[in-house]
Amino acid sequence: MPDATANVRRLSGRIPAIIPVRRGSVELPNKNMRPINGVPLLTYTITAAKQSGAVSRVIVSTDDEAAASLARSEGVEAIFHPSELSADDAPTVGVIVWNYRRLATEGAVETLLVLRATSPLRTSADIDNAVNLISRNPDADSLVSVVAIPGMHPIRMKRVLPDGMVVDAFEAEGYSPRRRQTLEQLYLRNGAIYIATARVLDDGRMWGEHCLAYVMPQERSVNINTAFDFEVAEVFISRQHPAKP
């Protein structure tokens, strides 16, 4: 099997990676600094970015002094973005576009890679393969990582009404279960990797109308939002990196 990392290094140029980190979290306060298997969650993403042959520089964009200190101790850049971009109701795209415009003042920025710290199981090979994929598709304006969701389909989703009755949420399922094998395979955006070109970022977006999918396996697609997600991620990470006696 050819080395995907070697292929990436033959590209015309590497791209900067932005890791957006905010101190606040509605459900899990300060989750990006919370340890998994004895290592801060943020460190896993920094490490994957540093080991990627596709990344030219790693920038942690944050409102948190602790995250900035950790980033610098790991040998990567840290920048403080405006505090309003880290508000509970502020979307991540604001931080990304702010960084894009800031980097553009240093010179032309054709593409940005965005890595969420909440995806600790994404590897440097995933990053290299994703960049290689979009580099081989000149018509693509963006890329997002996704994961197949076996058995999950809108036809199975229901709404529970105030009176307790259940109704179809999106598509009519009928009045008996449908076999999973007869349903179209669908995918969920897993939050691990985003790649956006300048023409997408100029419009204030993270992906556009010509967006590629980079498909990742379930075991590398854990996106940490809850305490349960932390437990799941720790199981997989502990298997990969057993604690030393």
C-alpha angles and dihedrals in degrees: 000000000000119000107255091197091057090052091053093051089058091060119110092255145349125243135231119253122218119202107193113207129174128186097223126072125174096215103022112027114217090357094158090066095042112115124245114192087349096307126102112254092237092058093067092060094043090052094049091049093048091050094050118105089207097062121090097185137356119225124185107203110197151143091218123095091201092055091047091051091049091050092052091047087054090054099252134114124270125197130181112227122199112291093235089065088065097052116129091252096042115111119229092241089075091063092046095050091045090054092045092055091044092052091046089065087063093052142300115327113198100173140010129203116211120200120184115216089221091075103072096161096061108109136213087250089058090053093048093047093048093051090046090051096054092042089060092051108064092178092060117099096187147359135217129188117238140179129214113248108209113211093004114119134148089242088069095048118104139188120223109216124216090260091056096254119136123226135173113277101202116348129024109255097187124227103302134045119278119224112254091228091062094056125090114258108251131190136219124217101244100195096233103111135018126173119188129181125217093260090059095043092048087063092051095252137122096213135018143203093286099053123158125215121229104198117214129186120254094249091063096038102076107137109194115226102130140038088255090056088054091054092049092049091048091054092055094041092048089054091052096041111026113201113260116245 
